[in-house]
Structure formats: C-alpha cells, structure tokens
Amino acid sequence: MTNIVLNGIVLALLGAVCWPVLRRMRVLPVVVTVLVLCVLTAVFDTLMIAADLYVFDPDKILGWYVWGAPVEDFAYAVAAAVGMPVLWVVLGRRRERKAP
C-alpha cells in the first residue's frame, strides 16, 4: 500500500468521524491552523530530510514535493489540525456534563 492511499483512508475516516462536530465549528480558525501546520511541515520536513534523519521509500510515494517534503507527509498536519480541535470540543463537553 502506498502512503497516499493510506493517508486518503485515514483522512476520509477522520473526516467522517469528525464531521458532526466540524460542521458546527468556525471554519477560519481550522483553515488557518491547517495552513500554518503545512508551512511548518514543509520547513521542518525539508530540513530533516536534508539532514538524512529519515528517507522515504521512492516506491511508496508519488514523487511530488513541496519544497523538499513529499506531499504525502502533509496529511499528518491536516489530520492534526482537524482532529485536535474536534477532540478538544468533545472532551470539553464531557467535562461539562460531569461537573456538579
């Protein structure tokens, strides 16, 4: 299985699970967070790849790069930027219910 297929499956499942909460959230903060995390991913992944801290198997990636980072690596930034605010909202609601 290639990285893009795995990333697509994970992002689709995350989107399906998070959609009920995401549709009630403001869009702009989530979009800005996705953009900031993608810029940080491009910078730091490029530096780590240039320093030979890790290498991607060429057979598992598309071969498209943003600066020096493969496009598949940005799925993790998108998943974190979408999943964490949803988790924050859900856990905050649970805490409100338990409070006396």
C-alpha positions as CSV (number, residue, x, y, z in Angstrom):
1,M,0.0,0.0,0.0
2,T,1.4,3.4,-0.9
3,N,1.5,6.3,1.5
4,I,-1.1,8.4,-0.4
5,V,-3.7,5.5,-0.3
6,L,-3.1,5.1,3.5
7,N,-3.3,8.8,4.0
8,G,-6.5,9.0,2.0
9,I,-8.2,6.3,4.0
10,V,-7.1,7.8,7.3
11,L,-8.3,11.3,6.3
12,A,-11.6,10.0,5.0
13,L,-12.3,8.1,8.2
14,L,-11.2,11.2,10.3
15,G,-13.5,13.4,8.3
16,A,-16.4,11.1,8.7
17,V,-15.9,10.8,12.4
18,C,-15.3,14.5,13.0
19,W,-17.9,15.9,10.6
20,P,-20.8,16.2,13.2
21,V,-18.5,18.5,15.3
22,L,-16.7,20.2,12.5
23,R,-19.9,21.4,10.8
24,R,-20.7,23.4,14.0
25,M,-17.2,24.9,14.3
26,R,-16.0,28.1,12.8
27,V,-14.1,27.4,9.6
28,L,-11.5,30.1,9.5
29,P,-9.5,29.0,12.6
30,V,-9.3,25.5,11.4
31,V,-8.2,26.6,7.9
32,V,-5.6,28.9,9.3
33,T,-4.3,26.1,11.6
34,V,-4.1,23.7,8.6
35,L,-2.1,26.3,6.6
36,V,0.3,27.1,9.5
37,L,0.9,23.4,10.2
38,C,1.5,22.7,6.5
39,V,4.1,25.5,6.3
40,L,5.8,24.2,9.4
41,T,5.7,20.7,7.9
42,A,7.3,21.9,4.7
43,V,10.1,23.7,6.5
44,F,11.0,21.1,9.1
45,D,10.5,18.0,7.0
46,T,12.7,19.5,4.3
47,L,15.4,20.2,7.0
48,M,15.1,16.7,8.5
49,I,15.3,15.0,5.0
50,A,18.3,17.2,4.1
51,A,20.0,16.1,7.4
52,D,19.3,12.4,6.5
53,L,17.3,11.9,9.6
54,Y,14.8,9.9,7.6
55,V,14.3,8.7,4.0
56,F,11.1,7.9,2.1
57,D,10.9,4.7,0.0
58,P,10.5,6.0,-3.6
59,D,8.1,3.1,-4.4
60,K,5.7,4.2,-1.6
61,I,5.4,7.9,-2.5
62,L,4.1,9.8,-5.5
63,G,7.3,11.7,-6.1
64,W,5.7,15.2,-5.7
65,Y,7.4,17.5,-3.3
66,V,6.6,20.8,-1.7
67,W,10.0,22.4,-1.2
68,G,11.7,19.2,-0.1
69,A,8.9,17.3,1.7
70,P,6.7,14.7,-0.1
71,V,3.1,15.7,-0.4
72,E,2.0,12.6,1.5
73,D,3.7,14.0,4.6
74,F,1.2,16.9,4.8
75,A,-1.7,14.5,5.6
76,Y,-0.4,14.3,9.2
77,A,-0.6,18.1,9.6
78,V,-4.1,18.2,8.2
79,A,-5.2,15.3,10.4
80,A,-3.8,17.0,13.5
81,A,-5.3,20.4,12.6
82,V,-8.7,18.9,12.1
83,G,-8.7,16.2,14.8
84,M,-7.3,18.1,17.7
85,P,-9.9,20.9,17.8
86,V,-12.7,18.3,17.5
87,L,-11.2,16.3,20.3
88,W,-10.9,19.4,22.4
89,V,-14.6,20.2,21.9
90,V,-15.8,16.7,22.6
91,L,-13.7,16.3,25.7
92,G,-14.8,19.8,26.9
93,R,-18.4,18.7,26.6
94,R,-17.8,15.6,28.6
95,R,-16.2,17.6,31.3
96,E,-19.1,20.0,31.5
97,R,-21.6,17.1,31.9
98,K,-19.6,15.6,34.8
99,A,-19.2,18.8,36.7
100,P,-21.6,19.2,39.6
